[in-house]
Amino acid sequence: MKKILVAEDEQNIREFVVINLERAGYHAFEAASGDEAMALYERENGDFDVAVLDIMMPGAMDGLAVCKELRRKNSSIGIILLSARTQEMDKVSGLMMGADDYVTKPFSPSELVARVDAVYRRVALAAEKSENNLRDELLSGEFALNLRNRSFLKSGKLVELTQVEFQIMEYFFSNPGVALSRGDILKHVWGAGYVGEEKIVDVNIRRLRMKVEDEPSNPRHIVTVWGLGYRWEV
C-alpha cells in the first residue's frame, strides 16, 4: 500500500486532497497541524512514502518546520508542499529544506495526483535500485556514490543527500563533463511528465553546492553553463 501523510489545517482542502489521493490508490493519513503530522509520523514508525504539507499551518510547527524535521529523520521520503501564489520565498525555503516539489493553490485533482505520483515513482525506483543495482559505486575524483546503500562520500566522509540530490549526483556522475540542460535534469530526476517549474532544479543545485563544494559561491565541481544548465567537473 502506498502510504501518504497529508497535513493541512483547512478541513475542506484536506478532505479534498485525501479523497482524490485515495481514489488514486494511496492510503492517506490526515493531520490538521504540524504537531499532529509529526505525531502521526512517529506513531507509524516513519513508514510513509510521501508527505503533502501545507506551508501555512497554526501551532508550533508550520509546514516548513515539518518539512525540515521529516527530512532530518528520513532522507528518502517524498515531500510536497502546498502553497499560496504569494508564498514565493516560502517555496524556495521549503526546497532548500529538502522538499521535492510544491503545488500552488488553487490546484486541480489531476495536477495534485500527477505530482504525487511523480514523487512516489522516484521514491519507489530509488528503493528498487538500492536493492537490485549490480554496480556498487560510481567514482569521480574524491567523490564516491554508492548505489546499493544510497550513500555519498567526499574524501571518505559521508555527506547526507536527499533522494532528489542523490539522483542529480548520479546523473552528473554518469555524464562527467557533459553540459546538462535544466530540462534534461528535470526530465531525468522528476520524470518526463513533470509539469512544474525548472527553477526547482536551480534550488536543488544550490543545496548540492553547499554540500559538495569547498566554496559554494565559487564552485569547481557543479559548474554553471550559462543559458543552459550545469556540468560536473572533477
Sine and cosine of phi, psi and omega as CSV:
sin_phi,cos_phi,sin_psi,cos_psi,sin_omega,cos_omega
0.00,0.00,0.72,-0.70,0.02,-1.00
-0.99,0.13,0.93,-0.36,-0.09,-1.00
-0.99,-0.12,0.73,-0.69,-0.04,-1.00
-0.71,-0.71,0.67,-0.74,0.03,-1.00
-0.98,-0.22,0.83,-0.56,-0.02,-1.00
-0.90,-0.44,0.89,-0.45,0.01,-1.00
-0.89,-0.45,0.93,-0.37,-0.03,-1.00
-0.46,-0.89,0.81,-0.59,-0.09,-1.00
-0.98,0.18,-0.39,0.92,0.02,-1.00
-0.99,0.12,0.90,-0.43,-0.14,-0.99
-0.86,0.51,-0.68,0.73,-0.03,-1.00
-0.88,0.48,-0.69,0.72,0.01,-1.00
-0.92,0.39,-0.68,0.73,-0.01,-1.00
-0.87,0.50,-0.72,0.69,0.00,-1.00
-0.90,0.44,-0.63,0.78,0.04,-1.00
-0.87,0.50,-0.71,0.70,0.00,-1.00
-0.91,0.42,-0.74,0.67,-0.06,-1.00
-0.89,0.46,-0.72,0.69,-0.01,-1.00
-0.84,0.54,-0.72,0.69,-0.06,-1.00
-0.95,0.32,-0.56,0.83,0.04,-1.00
-0.95,0.32,-0.61,0.79,0.02,-1.00
-0.93,0.36,-0.57,0.82,0.10,-0.99
-0.89,0.46,-0.50,0.87,-0.02,-1.00
-1.00,0.06,0.07,1.00,0.10,-1.00
0.98,-0.19,0.19,0.98,0.02,-1.00
-1.00,-0.09,0.50,-0.87,0.14,-0.99
-0.99,-0.14,0.97,-0.25,-0.15,-0.99
-1.00,-0.09,0.70,-0.71,0.13,-0.99
-0.92,-0.39,0.80,-0.60,-0.11,-0.99
-0.93,-0.37,0.56,-0.83,0.02,-1.00
-0.69,-0.73,0.58,-0.82,-0.04,-1.00
-0.99,-0.12,-0.01,1.00,0.00,-1.00
-0.41,-0.91,0.22,-0.98,0.03,-1.00
-0.91,0.42,-0.65,0.76,0.01,-1.00
-0.88,0.47,-0.67,0.74,0.02,-1.00
-0.91,0.41,-0.60,0.80,0.01,-1.00
-0.89,0.46,-0.70,0.71,0.00,-1.00
-0.93,0.37,-0.57,0.82,0.05,-1.00
-0.90,0.44,-0.65,0.76,0.05,-1.00
-0.90,0.44,-0.69,0.73,0.00,-1.00
-0.85,0.52,-0.71,0.71,-0.01,-1.00
-0.93,0.37,-0.64,0.77,-0.01,-1.00
-0.88,0.48,-0.58,0.81,0.00,-1.00
-1.00,-0.03,0.21,0.98,0.03,-1.00
0.84,0.54,0.54,0.84,0.05,-1.00
0.95,0.32,0.25,0.97,-0.09,-1.00
-1.00,0.10,0.93,0.37,0.06,-1.00
-0.78,-0.63,0.59,-0.81,0.07,-1.00
-1.00,0.06,-0.63,0.77,-0.08,-1.00
-0.63,-0.77,0.53,-0.85,0.14,-0.99
-0.82,-0.58,0.73,-0.68,0.09,-1.00
-0.93,-0.36,0.88,-0.47,-0.15,-0.99
-0.82,-0.57,0.81,-0.58,0.15,-0.99
-0.95,0.30,0.70,-0.71,-0.02,-1.00
-0.91,0.41,-0.74,0.68,-0.08,-1.00
-1.00,-0.06,0.98,-0.22,0.07,-1.00
-0.73,-0.69,0.56,-0.83,-0.01,-1.00
-0.97,0.26,0.22,-0.97,0.05,-1.00
0.99,-0.16,-0.13,-0.99,-0.08,-1.00
-0.93,0.37,-0.48,0.88,-0.07,-1.00
-0.84,-0.54,0.90,-0.44,0.14,-0.99
-1.00,0.03,-0.09,-1.00,-0.06,-1.00
-0.89,0.46,-0.57,0.82,0.01,-1.00
-0.92,0.39,-0.64,0.77,0.02,-1.00
-0.91,0.41,-0.64,0.77,0.03,-1.00
-0.91,0.42,-0.68,0.74,0.03,-1.00
-0.83,0.55,-0.75,0.66,-0.02,-1.00
-0.88,0.48,-0.68,0.74,-0.03,-1.00
-0.94,0.33,-0.65,0.76,0.04,-1.00
-0.88,0.47,-0.68,0.73,-0.02,-1.00
-0.93,0.38,-0.55,0.84,0.06,-1.00
-0.90,0.43,-0.62,0.78,-0.06,-1.00
-0.99,0.11,-0.46,0.89,-0.18,-0.98
-0.53,-0.85,0.95,-0.33,-0.04,-1.00
-0.98,0.20,-0.24,0.97,-0.11,-0.99
-0.98,-0.22,-0.29,0.96,-0.03,-1.00
-0.90,0.43,0.65,-0.76,0.08,-1.00
-0.99,0.16,0.70,-0.71,-0.03,-1.00
-0.80,-0.61,0.81,-0.58,0.06,-1.00
-0.86,-0.51,0.74,-0.67,0.03,-1.00
-0.99,-0.16,0.61,-0.79,0.15,-0.99
-0.97,-0.24,0.78,-0.63,-0.08,-1.00
-0.62,-0.79,0.39,-0.92,0.13,-0.99
-0.99,0.15,0.34,-0.94,-0.04,-1.00
-0.87,0.49,-0.45,0.89,-0.07,-1.00
-0.99,0.14,-0.07,1.00,-0.10,-0.99
-0.99,-0.15,0.72,0.70,-0.09,-1.00
-0.86,0.51,-0.73,0.68,-0.02,-1.00
-0.92,0.39,-0.55,0.84,0.04,-1.00
-0.91,0.42,-0.59,0.81,0.04,-1.00
-0.87,0.49,-0.75,0.67,-0.01,-1.00
-0.89,0.46,-0.68,0.73,0.02,-1.00
-0.86,0.50,-0.67,0.75,0.02,-1.00
-0.89,0.46,-0.68,0.74,0.03,-1.00
-0.91,0.42,-0.62,0.79,0.03,-1.00
-0.92,0.40,-0.45,0.89,0.03,-1.00
-0.99,0.11,-0.09,1.00,0.09,-1.00
0.90,-0.44,0.11,0.99,0.08,-1.00
-0.91,0.41,0.50,-0.87,0.00,-1.00
-1.00,0.03,-0.51,0.86,-0.11,-0.99
-0.27,-0.96,0.18,-0.98,0.12,-0.99
-0.62,-0.79,0.48,-0.88,0.04,-1.00
-0.84,-0.54,0.76,-0.64,-0.06,-1.00
-1.00,-0.03,0.75,-0.66,0.07,-1.00
-0.97,0.23,0.57,-0.82,-0.12,0.99
-0.98,0.22,0.47,-0.88,-0.02,-1.00
-0.72,-0.69,0.40,-0.92,0.02,-1.00
-1.00,0.02,0.41,-0.91,0.07,-1.00
-0.83,0.56,-0.65,0.76,-0.05,-1.00
-0.92,0.40,-0.61,0.80,0.02,-1.00
-0.91,0.42,-0.73,0.68,-0.02,-1.00
-0.87,0.49,-0.75,0.66,-0.03,-1.00
-0.89,0.46,-0.63,0.77,0.01,-1.00
-0.89,0.46,-0.65,0.76,-0.02,-1.00
-0.94,0.33,-0.64,0.77,0.05,-1.00
-0.91,0.42,-0.69,0.73,0.02,-1.00
-0.85,0.53,-0.67,0.74,-0.03,-1.00
-0.89,0.45,-0.69,0.73,0.02,-1.00
-0.92,0.38,-0.67,0.74,0.00,-1.00
-0.88,0.47,-0.69,0.73,0.00,-1.00
-0.86,0.50,-0.64,0.77,-0.01,-1.00
-0.91,0.41,-0.68,0.73,0.02,-1.00
-0.89,0.46,-0.71,0.70,-0.02,-1.00
-0.92,0.40,-0.64,0.76,0.00,-1.00
-0.91,0.42,-0.65,0.76,0.02,-1.00
-0.89,0.45,-0.66,0.75,0.02,-1.00
-0.90,0.43,-0.64,0.77,0.01,-1.00
-0.91,0.42,-0.68,0.73,0.02,-1.00
-0.89,0.45,-0.64,0.77,-0.01,-1.00
-0.87,0.50,-0.59,0.81,-0.03,-1.00
-0.99,0.14,-0.57,0.82,-0.21,-0.98
-0.92,-0.39,-0.22,0.98,-0.10,-0.99
-0.91,0.41,0.78,-0.62,-0.06,-1.00
-0.99,0.13,-0.39,0.92,0.05,-1.00
-0.99,0.15,0.84,-0.55,-0.04,-1.00
-0.97,0.23,-0.70,0.71,-0.12,-0.99
-0.63,-0.78,0.49,-0.87,0.24,-0.97
-0.92,-0.40,0.79,-0.61,-0.04,-1.00
-0.93,-0.38,0.62,-0.79,0.03,-1.00
-0.46,-0.89,0.98,-0.19,-0.03,-1.00
0.87,0.50,-0.80,-0.60,-0.02,-1.00
-0.99,0.12,0.04,1.00,-0.10,-0.99
-0.96,-0.28,0.55,-0.84,0.05,-1.00
-0.68,-0.74,0.75,-0.66,0.00,-1.00
-0.90,-0.43,0.93,-0.37,-0.02,-1.00
-1.00,-0.03,0.89,-0.45,-0.11,-0.99
-0.99,0.12,-0.23,0.97,0.03,-1.00
-1.00,0.10,-0.77,0.63,-0.03,-1.00
-0.98,-0.17,0.14,0.99,0.08,-1.00
0.84,0.54,0.69,0.73,0.01,-1.00
-0.93,-0.38,0.37,-0.93,-0.03,-1.00
-0.73,-0.68,0.81,-0.58,-0.03,-1.00
-0.89,-0.46,0.65,-0.76,0.14,-0.99
-0.86,-0.51,0.90,-0.43,-0.07,-1.00
0.78,0.62,0.64,0.77,0.05,-1.00
0.99,0.13,-0.04,1.00,-0.01,-1.00
-0.97,-0.23,0.70,-0.71,-0.04,-1.00
-0.94,0.35,0.73,-0.68,0.09,-1.00
-0.88,-0.48,0.85,-0.53,-0.02,-1.00
-0.96,0.28,0.81,-0.59,0.05,-1.00
-0.84,-0.54,0.55,-0.83,0.17,-0.99
-0.97,0.25,0.16,-0.99,0.01,-1.00
-0.86,0.50,-0.67,0.74,0.01,-1.00
-0.90,0.44,-0.73,0.68,0.00,-1.00
-0.87,0.49,-0.66,0.75,0.01,-1.00
-0.88,0.48,-0.67,0.74,-0.03,-1.00
-0.94,0.35,-0.55,0.83,0.08,-1.00
-0.91,0.42,-0.69,0.72,0.01,-1.00
-0.90,0.43,-0.63,0.78,0.05,-1.00
-0.88,0.48,-0.63,0.77,0.03,-1.00
-0.91,0.41,-0.69,0.73,0.05,-1.00
-0.88,0.48,-0.74,0.67,-0.05,-1.00
-0.89,0.46,-0.52,0.85,0.00,-1.00
-0.98,0.18,-0.21,0.98,-0.02,-1.00
-0.69,-0.72,0.85,0.52,-0.05,-1.00
-0.89,0.45,0.70,-0.71,0.05,-1.00
0.97,0.25,0.01,1.00,-0.03,-1.00
-1.00,-0.08,0.73,-0.68,0.06,-1.00
-0.97,0.25,0.91,-0.41,-0.01,-1.00
-0.96,-0.26,0.82,-0.57,0.00,-1.00
-0.96,0.29,0.33,-0.94,0.09,-1.00
-0.85,0.53,-0.62,0.79,0.02,-1.00
-0.90,0.44,-0.64,0.77,0.06,-1.00
-0.87,0.49,-0.74,0.67,-0.03,-1.00
-0.91,0.42,-0.68,0.73,-0.01,-1.00
-0.87,0.50,-0.73,0.69,-0.03,-1.00
-0.91,0.41,-0.66,0.75,-0.06,-1.00
-0.94,0.35,-0.67,0.74,-0.12,-0.99
-1.00,-0.04,-0.71,0.70,-0.07,-1.00
-1.00,-0.05,-0.24,0.97,0.05,-1.00
0.97,-0.22,0.46,-0.89,-0.07,-1.00
-0.90,0.44,-0.46,0.89,-0.05,-1.00
-1.00,-0.01,0.13,0.99,-0.05,-1.00
-0.90,0.44,0.71,-0.70,-0.08,-1.00
-0.91,-0.42,0.22,0.98,0.00,-1.00
-1.00,0.09,-0.29,-0.96,-0.08,-1.00
-0.99,-0.14,0.51,-0.86,-0.02,-1.00
-0.93,0.38,-0.36,0.93,-0.05,-1.00
-0.90,0.44,-0.29,0.96,0.07,-1.00
-0.88,0.48,-0.49,0.87,0.07,-1.00
-0.91,0.40,-0.72,0.69,-0.05,-1.00
-0.88,0.48,-0.65,0.76,0.00,-1.00
-0.91,0.42,-0.66,0.75,0.02,-1.00
-0.94,0.35,-0.53,0.85,0.09,-1.00
-0.91,0.42,-0.64,0.77,0.07,-1.00
-0.86,0.51,-0.70,0.72,0.03,-1.00
-0.88,0.47,-0.70,0.71,-0.02,-1.00
-0.90,0.44,-0.66,0.75,0.01,-1.00
-0.87,0.49,-0.59,0.81,0.02,-1.00
-0.91,0.41,-0.43,0.90,-0.02,-1.00
-0.99,-0.10,-0.52,0.86,-0.14,-0.99
-0.99,-0.11,-0.66,0.75,-0.15,-0.99
-1.00,0.08,0.56,-0.83,0.15,-0.99
-0.94,0.34,-0.60,0.80,0.06,-1.00
-0.80,-0.60,1.00,-0.03,-0.07,-1.00
-0.83,0.56,-0.50,0.86,0.00,-1.00
-0.98,0.20,-0.20,0.98,0.04,-1.00
-0.72,-0.69,0.93,0.37,-0.16,-0.99
-0.93,0.38,0.66,-0.75,0.06,-1.00
-0.97,-0.25,-0.39,0.92,-0.11,-0.99
-0.97,-0.24,-0.77,0.64,0.04,-1.00
-0.99,-0.12,1.00,-0.06,-0.16,-0.99
-0.99,-0.11,0.70,-0.72,0.05,-1.00
-0.97,0.24,0.75,-0.66,0.15,-0.99
-0.97,-0.24,0.98,-0.20,-0.18,-0.98
-0.84,0.54,0.74,-0.68,0.01,-1.00
0.99,0.17,-0.02,1.00,-0.05,-1.00
-0.76,-0.64,-0.92,0.38,-0.08,-1.00
0.03,-1.00,-0.88,-0.48,-0.13,-0.99
-0.58,-0.81,0.36,-0.93,0.00,-1.00
-0.66,-0.75,0.62,-0.78,0.04,-1.00
-1.00,-0.08,0.81,-0.59,0.02,-1.00
-0.81,-0.59,0.53,-0.85,0.09,-1.00
-0.83,-0.55,0.00,0.00,0.00,0.00
